[in-house]
Amino acid sequence: MNLLVVKSSVFAGGGQSSMLAEKFVQNWRDQYPDAEVAERDLSAHPVPHLDASRIGALFSAPDGRTVEQQAVLDYADELLAEVTSADAIVLAVPMYNFGVPSQLKAWLDHLARAGVSFKYTETGPVGLLQDKPVYILAARGGVYHAAGQDYQAPFLRQFFGLLGITSLEFVYAEGLNMGEDAKQQALAEAEQQIASLIVA
């Protein structure tokens, strides 16, 4: 049960979502001692945002592809290979201005590739990746999911569904900026949910 951990906090290991990811990894190693754990920290090693040249490279024809375009393709293939080779994925996702961090969006943008990770059909797009568990550790300063204002979850469900991955589990740690008591309670509940998910 090899695990891919993707962190996206601008505070790197100091972010609450990153610390929850470390708790997840500890529980995962306890449950699967022989598992390999790969980590990609999108703040320490940012994925370039899409621009015209990168999109052109991703859609370039092999026979006319430049060295620079091939490098973009190789990089995107590396990101996708990490996803396809993992048995499960953990996304540590803080909320910034109601959405996912831009560095996480850049990573996602390199995974969605027509003809590679999904294809278009007469009835709509069809994912080409094998379904696998994706655990989303959602850390928020306020309360959004419980208040019906969670815009991250629908986006992530739709995005991974495009690729063929539908087994998403959300772990919420909300109200982290609403006082120390609320913060500690939210983190304790999230850690308890993490432990129960892995054992299950």
Secondary structure, 3 states (H helix, E strand, C coil): CCEEEEECCCCHHHCHHHHHHHHHHHHHHHHCCCCCEEEEECCCCCCCCCCHHHHHHHCCCHHHCCHHHHHHHHHHHHHHHHHHHCCEEEEEEECECCECCHHHHHHHHHHCCECCCEEEECCEEEECCCCCCEEEEEECCCCCCCCCCCCHHHHHHHHHHHHCCCCEEEEEECCCCCCHHHHHHHHHHHHHHHHHHHHC
